[in-house]
Amino acid sequence: MTPKPSLPSPRPGIDDITPYKPGKATVEGVEHPVKLSANENILGCSPHAREAFVSAASDLNLYPDGRGNRLRAAIAERYRLEPERLILGCGTDEIFALLNQTYLRAGDNIVQGEYGFGAYAIGARANEGEVRLAPETNYRIDVDKLLECVDERTRLVFIANPANPTGTFIPLSEVERLHAGLPRDVLLVLDGAYAEFNSDPTFSDGVDLARGAENVVVTHTFSKLHGLAALRVGWAYAPAAVAAAIDRIRLPFNTSIAGQAAAVAALADEDFQARSLALVERWRPWLTQQLGGLGLEVVPPAANFVLIGFPRSGGRIAGEAEAFLARRGLILRGVAGYGLPDHLRLTIGLEAHNRAVVEALAEFLVRTSAPAEA
Ligand SMILES: Cc1ncc(COP(=O)(O)O)c(C=O)c1O
């Protein structure tokens, strides 16, 4: 009797991947909860971007311009970049996946901080790559520790700056030191998803470093500052050879007509961008001060969210706080999956949301510290 052929099986490592878990959007029994769990733009998006999206409805029968030339030109002009060095993607998530797919061979590795954004590792594992986590110091990328993880099988080093979920950043001088310490054949990926929110004078997204380097990629997204997360548009500035390699394997139409048009309009709407930044700059220090005043740990925030530390309890207290807030219609993000069971991540909201979170946490803490029999 001929043996039964075995069933289709994924390539090694895929069955071990934990799927990406997005921030929750609903709470059972609560009608209109406020979603502060995915670092989205609480102000919505530019009205011009919305108009561009709506007008794109007349072209639903058409394929998009696969190279997104209008958007490419708009980004190139705004940031003074060479259009041929740009990569457009279905969110920056797709660009991370493409970089992993293009540069990793089985057994190669990527290096990232211990609390690094989850998408990098998923892409690496999907390509039989090893993921090396460099310990962080005070929730901040430690360049020396990253460099210690690099070996001859390292192909990519990913850092988000500012980082997610910690919200911390490292100054340009540290990014330059990291770059100087890497072999030339290792790609340094600087994920600037939250870069616009960081106005610290020592900070840079690294685009100027990337201009003259052959192994630096800087990514940006339309999902955060521009409030277009639903449309999935991200971009990267890469060495010409990297952009050309990615262009060979990406899906031919990886950004949509509506996404391209809305992104062009969003880029031109400086008023919406300024309002979005002003909101974060107004409430970030307030939240830091108020939450700190409640005795909670606040990891110094440099993005549009705040990482809040609860008393160490193996996740019990943070979990209870998350549930307490959710019952009041405030959805925060548990980050146990990032190795931070005692923390919650809060997207900065409108004034009423921020005040409601602080009030609810004050009440929660009073209840938690009360003796059990009281
Ligand atoms: C650090 C970081 N990079 C990238 C992204 C993904 O961005 P996009 O929506 O462009 O895929 C996120 C989304 O939360 C993020 O936190």
The ligand as an SDF file (V2000), in Angstrom:
LIG
                    3D

 16 16  0  0  0  0  0  0  0  0999 V2000
    6.5000   51.3220   16.1340 C   0  0  0  0  0  0  0  0  0  0  0  0
    5.4750   51.1200   15.0810 C   0  0  0  0  0  0  0  0  0  0  0  0
    5.8660   50.9630   13.8210 N   0  0  0  0  0  0  0  0  0  0  0  0
    4.9840   50.7580   12.8370 C   0  0  0  0  0  0  0  0  0  0  0  0
    3.6340   50.7010   13.1010 C   0  0  0  0  0  0  0  0  0  0  0  0
    2.6770   50.3050   12.0090 C   0  0  0  0  0  0  0  0  0  0  0  0
    2.3600   51.3230   11.2220 O   0  0  0  0  0  0  0  0  0  0  0  0
    1.4840   51.0910    9.9060 P   0  0  0  0  0  0  0  0  0  0  0  0
    0.0990   51.4310   10.2750 O   0  0  0  0  0  0  0  0  0  0  0  0
    2.1160   52.0560    8.9470 O   0  0  0  0  0  0  0  0  0  0  0  0
    1.6270   49.6790    9.4360 O   0  0  0  0  0  0  0  0  0  0  0  0
    3.1660   50.8610   14.3830 C   0  0  0  0  0  0  0  0  0  0  0  0
    1.7210   50.7620   14.6600 C   0  0  0  0  0  0  0  0  0  0  0  0
    1.2520   50.7380   15.7340 O   0  0  0  0  0  0  0  0  0  0  0  0
    4.1100   51.0730   15.3980 C   0  0  0  0  0  0  0  0  0  0  0  0
    3.7130   51.2060   16.6630 O   0  0  0  0  0  0  0  0  0  0  0  0
  1  2  1  0
  2  3  1  0
  2 15  2  0
  3  4  2  0
  4  5  1  0
  5  6  1  0
  5 12  2  0
  6  7  1  0
  7  8  1  0
  8  9  2  0
  8 10  1  0
  8 11  1  0
 12 13  1  0
 12 15  1  0
 13 14  2  0
 15 16  1  0
M  END
$$$$
